[in-house]
């Protein structure tokens, strides 16, 4: 077994133990994509039957005796360079297969010791981290109720799944004080800004905003996805900034999806009107209810189309809905909400289109069952790694 193969074997062991780093997962994914032979071998050694077989076979291995036998073999060989060659030969022929077998044995029986627990991952919950002006993080979770106070006198009411901001009675401080609300993967949260604007935030998102708005424009900065219900104020336009775009409104309801890893920033207008401006190209468009803008991060082009807004609003209303959506986009949403990493056995499957809907409160096993009914893919969950395999050609 050469060094490259041994490295892959170690990665497979870490995959089975749910202990791959992002870099290791990418390396393994690239290796699997390189040939059908690699994928066939991977499927065989990661199958439950193979692990059971190897696990039982290695129960009787006496590792200490094995090393003693190896040492005797090594001592009996010639010295110098020849000894080193023979030593490496036995490492390749004996030690590495033994190490891999023992690793599979440990993985299998560590799982078995957990009473063959049927794994399930529940849906996301209300949780967030509030970063105060001094950088202090405050963990916000369900069933929590408390009141915080910022240095500028702003009162922050924490009510289980929501926080709200109230201007202080002695509101004399002129300098703006900023907070940041961070929603982790597998979370959601909502807040009321000091002007009464409601913001509903989706998983893996963050919003930077002032604890109170001064005169003139009301500006917030978003990364991720959020739904805004903006309080009308003709004298103080509300502006949402993303990495490449600004959305200017007076009073309206709209959804913005601006995840850093997505190639397109989408703004969907429910009611009112908004002006979308590209901060790179300078292009701007005005949206009307039922329209969606799509700003391409690559060429900075902007397209506007009429859409069914219920799809963009579904997450806020406790549902996940997809209509002819590429699997790679579907899996991004599932990955964020259920806090899992997605691993593709076949790259072409990413472009398969799916239509489905389910409650956001569904467990990931329920979601897997729905997607597998299409007979296009199979999904295997190990730890927090969800492996996708193309079965449409079987």
C-alpha positions in Angstrom: 0.0 0.0 0.0 1.6 3.3 -1.1 1.5 6.5 0.8 -1.3 8.0 -1.3 -3.6 4.9 -0.7 -2.8 4.9 3.0 -3.7 8.5 3.2 -7.1 7.8 1.6 -7.6 4.9 3.9 -7.0 7.1 6.9 -9.5 9.7 5.5 -12.1 6.9 5.0 -11.6 5.9 8.7 -12.1 9.6 9.7 -15.2 9.8 7.5 -16.7 6.7 9.2 -15.9 8.3 12.6 -17.4 11.6 11.5 -14.1 13.4 12.1 -13.1 14.9 8.7 -11.9 18.5 8.5 -13.2 20.7 5.6 -9.9 20.3 3.8 -9.9 16.5 4.2 -13.5 16.3 3.0 -12.6 18.2 -0.2 -9.6 16.0 -0.8 -11.7 12.9 -0.4 -14.4 14.3 -2.6 -11.9 15.1 -5.4 -10.4 11.6 -5.1 -13.9 10.0 -5.5 -14.6 12.2 -8.5 -11.4 11.1 -10.2 -12.5 7.6 -11.1 -15.3 5.0 -11.0 -12.9 2.5 -9.5 -12.3 4.8 -6.5 -16.1 5.3 -5.9 -16.7 1.5 -6.1 -14.0 0.8 -3.5 -15.3 3.6 -1.2 -18.9 2.2 -1.4 -17.7 -1.3 -0.5 -15.5 -0.4 2.5 -18.0 2.1 3.9 -21.0 -0.3 3.6 -22.4 -1.6 6.9 -21.9 -5.2 5.9 -18.2 -4.7 5.2 -17.7 -2.9 8.6 -19.5 -5.7 10.4 -17.4 -8.3 8.6 -14.1 -6.6 9.3 -15.1 -5.6 12.8 -15.8 -9.3 13.7 -12.6 -10.5 12.0 -10.5 -8.1 14.0 -12.0 -8.9 17.4 -9.5 -11.7 17.8 -6.4 -9.7 16.7 -3.8 -9.5 19.3 -2.0 -6.3 18.4 0.8 -6.8 20.9 1.6 -10.3 19.6 1.5 -8.9 16.0 4.1 -6.3 16.8 6.3 -9.0 18.4 6.1 -11.2 15.4 6.9 -8.2 13.1 9.9 -7.3 15.3 11.3 -10.9 15.0 10.9 -10.8 11.3 12.7 -7.5 11.1 15.6 -8.7 13.4 16.2 -11.8 11.3 16.8 -9.8 8.1 20.1 -8.4 6.8 21.3 -5.0 8.2 21.9 -1.7 6.7 20.0 -0.6 3.6 18.5 -4.1 3.0 17.1 -4.1 6.5 15.4 -0.8 5.8 13.9 -2.1 2.6 12.6 -5.2 4.3 11.2 -3.2 7.1 9.3 -0.9 4.8 8.1 -4.0 2.9 6.6 -5.4 6.1 5.1 -2.1 7.1 3.3 -2.0 3.7 2.3 -5.7 3.9 1.4 -6.0 7.6 1.3 -2.9 9.6 -0.9 -0.7 7.4 -3.6 -3.3 6.7 -3.6 -4.1 10.4 -4.0 -0.5 11.4 -6.9 0.0 8.9 -8.6 -3.2 10.1 -8.2 -2.2 13.7 -9.6 1.3 12.8 -12.6 -0.3 11.2 -13.1 -2.5 14.1 -13.0 0.4 16.5 -15.4 2.5 14.4 -17.9 -0.4 14.1 -17.9 -1.4 17.8 -17.9 2.1 19.1 -21.1 2.5 17.1 -22.4 -0.9 18.4 -21.7 0.2 22.0 -24.2 3.0 21.4 -27.0 0.4 21.3 -27.2 0.7 17.6 -28.8 4.0 18.2 -31.0 5.2 15.3 -29.6 8.6 14.5 -31.8 11.5 13.9 -31.1 15.2 13.6 -33.9 17.5 14.7 -34.7 20.7 12.9 -33.2 24.1 13.8 -34.3 26.0 16.8 -34.4 29.6 18.0 -30.8 30.5 18.9 -28.5 33.4 18.3 -25.5 35.3 19.6 -25.7 39.0 20.2 -22.5 40.9 19.9 -22.6 44.1 22.0 -20.8 47.3 21.2 -17.8 46.3 23.4 -17.5 43.0 21.7 -19.1 41.0 24.5 -21.1 38.1 23.1 -24.5 37.2 24.7 -25.9 33.8 23.9 -29.6 33.9 23.2 -31.6 30.7 23.4 -35.2 29.5 23.8 -36.9 30.0 27.1 -34.6 32.9 28.0 -36.1 36.1 29.2 -34.0 39.1 30.3 -33.3 42.8 29.8 -30.0 44.2 28.8 -28.9 47.9 28.7 -26.3 49.4 26.3 -24.0 52.3 27.1 -26.1 54.7 25.1 -29.1 54.0 27.3 -30.8 51.6 24.8 -32.9 48.9 26.5 -32.8 45.4 24.9 -35.6 43.1 25.8 -34.9 39.4 25.3 -38.1 37.4 25.0 -37.4 33.7 24.3 -37.3 33.8 20.4 -37.1 37.5 19.9 -35.3 40.6 21.0 -36.5 44.2 20.8 -34.8 47.6 21.1 -36.2 50.6 23.0 -34.6 54.0 23.0 -33.5 55.2 26.4 -35.3 57.9 28.4 -32.1 60.0 28.6 -31.2 59.7 24.9 -28.4 62.3 24.6 -25.6 60.3 23.1 -24.9 61.3 19.5 -22.4 58.6 18.5 -23.9 55.5 17.0 -23.5 52.3 18.9 -23.6 49.1 16.8 -24.7 45.5 17.6 -24.4 42.4 15.5 -26.9 39.5 15.7 -25.3 36.2 14.5 -27.5 33.2 13.7 -25.6 29.9 13.6 -26.4 27.0 11.4 -29.4 25.2 12.7 -30.8 28.4 14.1 -33.3 31.3 13.5 -34.2 34.4 15.4 -36.2 37.7 15.1 -35.7 41.2 16.3 -37.5 44.5 16.5 -35.2 47.5 15.7 -35.5 50.8 17.6 -37.7 52.2 14.8 -40.2 49.3 15.0 -38.9 47.5 11.9 -39.3 43.7 12.3 -36.5 41.5 11.0 -36.8 37.7 10.8 -33.4 36.0 10.3 -32.7 32.6 8.8 -29.9 30.1 9.7 -26.2 31.0 9.1 -26.9 34.7 8.9 -25.8 37.9 10.6 -27.1 41.5 10.8 -25.2 44.6 11.9 -27.3 47.5 13.0 -27.3 50.6 15.2 -29.0 50.3 18.6 -30.9 53.4 17.6 -31.4 55.3 14.4 -30.4 58.9 14.1 -31.7 61.5 11.6 -31.6 60.6 8.0 -31.1 57.1 6.5 -31.6 54.0 8.5 -28.8 51.6 7.5 -28.3 47.9 8.4 -25.8 45.4 6.9 -26.8 41.8 6.1 -25.0 38.6 5.3 -27.2 35.6 4.8 -31.0 35.6 4.6 -33.6 37.8 6.3 -37.2 39.0 5.9 -37.9 42.7 6.6 -41.1 44.4 7.6 -40.0 48.0 7.4 -41.8 50.8 9.3 -42.7 53.7 6.9 -40.8 56.9 7.3 -40.5 59.2 4.2 -37.8 61.3 5.9 -35.6 58.4 6.7 -35.3 55.7 4.0 -34.4 52.2 5.2 -31.3 50.7 3.5 -30.1 47.1 3.6 -26.5 46.7 2.5 -25.0 43.4 1.4 -21.5 42.7 0.0 -22.3 44.0 -3.5 -25.7 45.6 -3.3 -27.9 48.2 -1.5 -31.7 48.0 -1.1 -33.4 51.3 -0.5 -37.0 51.4 0.8 -39.5 53.7 2.6 -41.9 51.1 4.0 -42.3 47.6 2.7 -41.9 43.9 3.1 -39.3 41.9 1.3 -36.9 39.0 1.6 -33.2 39.1 0.9 -31.0 36.1 0.4 -27.3 37.1 0.3 -25.2 34.2 1.5 -21.5 34.7 0.9 -21.1 31.3 -0.8 -24.0 31.8 -3.2 -23.2 33.2 -6.6 -26.5 35.2 -6.8 -28.1 37.7 -4.3 -31.9 37.5 -4.5 -34.3 40.1 -3.3 -38.0 39.3 -3.4 -40.6 42.0 -2.9 -43.9 41.1 -1.2 -45.5 44.6 -0.9 -44.5 48.2 -1.4 -41.5 49.1 -3.6 -37.7 48.9 -3.3 -34.8 50.2 -5.3 -32.0 47.7 -5.8 -28.5 49.2 -6.7 -25.3 47.3 -7.6 -22.4 48.9 -5.7 -20.0 47.5 -8.4 -21.7 48.2 -11.8 -23.9 51.1 -10.6 -26.9 49.5 -12.2 -30.2 50.0 -10.4 -33.8 48.7 -10.7 -37.1 49.3 -9.0 -39.0 46.2 -7.9 -42.8 45.9 -7.7 -44.8 43.4 -5.6 -44.3 39.9 -6.9 -40.9 40.6 -8.5 -37.5 39.2 -7.7 -34.1 40.6 -8.6 -31.1 38.4 -9.1 -27.7 40.1 -8.9 -24.8 37.9 -10.2 -21.7 38.3 -8.1 -19.5 37.2 -11.0 -20.4 39.5 -13.9 -22.5 41.9 -11.7 -25.5 41.6 -14.1 -29.0 42.0 -12.6 -32.1 40.3 -13.8 -35.7 41.0 -12.7 -38.5 38.4 -13.0 -42.0 37.8 -11.7 -42.1 35.0 -9.1 -44.4 33.2 -6.7 -43.3 35.0 -3.5 -44.6 32.2 -1.3 -41.5 30.2 -2.1 -39.2 33.0 -0.9 -41.4 33.5 2.2 -41.8 29.8 3.0 -38.9 29.5 5.5 -40.3 32.4 7.6 -43.7 30.6 7.7 -42.2 27.3 8.9 -41.9 25.5 5.6 -39.3 24.6 3.1 -40.5 24.6 -0.6 -38.6 23.9 -3.7 -39.8 24.1 -7.3 -37.5 22.7 -10.0 -34.5 23.7 -7.9 -31.0 22.2 -8.5 -30.0 19.7 -5.8 -26.9 21.7 -4.9 -29.2 24.6 -4.0 -31.6 22.4 -2.1 -28.7 20.9 -0.1 -27.3 24.3 0.8 -30.6 25.1 2.5 -30.8 21.7 4.3 -27.2 22.0 5.3 -27.8 25.4 7.0 -31.0 24.5 8.7 -30.0 21.0 10.0 -26.4 21.9 10.5 -25.0 19.1 8.4 -22.2 18.9 5.8 -23.1 17.5 2.4 -20.8 15.0 0.6 -21.4 14.1 -3.1 -20.4 10.7 -4.4 -21.3 11.9 -7.9 -20.8 15.4 -9.0 -23.4 15.3 -11.8 -26.2 14.8 -9.2 -25.8 18.4 -8.1 -27.6 19.6 -11.2 -30.6 17.3 -10.8 -33.8 19.4 -10.2 -36.2 18.7 -7.4 -39.7 19.9 -6.4 -40.8 19.3 -2.8 -42.1 20.9 0.4 -42.0 19.9 4.0 -42.3 21.5 7.4 -39.2 23.1 8.9 -40.0 21.3 12.1 -39.5 17.9 10.3 -36.5 15.8 11.4 -33.8 15.3 8.8 -34.8 11.6 8.5 -38.2 12.8 7.2 -36.6 15.0 4.7 -34.3 12.2 3.5 -37.4 10.0 3.0 -39.1 12.6 0.9 -36.1 13.2 -1.3 -35.4 9.5 -1.8 -38.9 8.9 -3.0 -37.9 10.6 -6.3 -35.7 7.5 -7.0 -33.0 9.9 -8.2 -30.7 9.8 -5.2 -29.9 7.9 -2.0 -28.9 9.7 1.1 -26.7 8.3 3.9 -26.4 10.2 7.2 -23.3 9.5 9.4 -22.8 11.8 12.3 -23.4 15.2 10.7 -22.2 14.2 7.2 -24.9 13.6 4.6 -23.6 11.6 1.7 -25.5 11.9 -1.6 -25.3 9.1 -4.3 -26.8 9.1 -7.8 -29.1 6.1 -8.3 -31.0 7.3 -11.3 -28.9 5.2 -13.7 -29.1 2.0 -11.7 
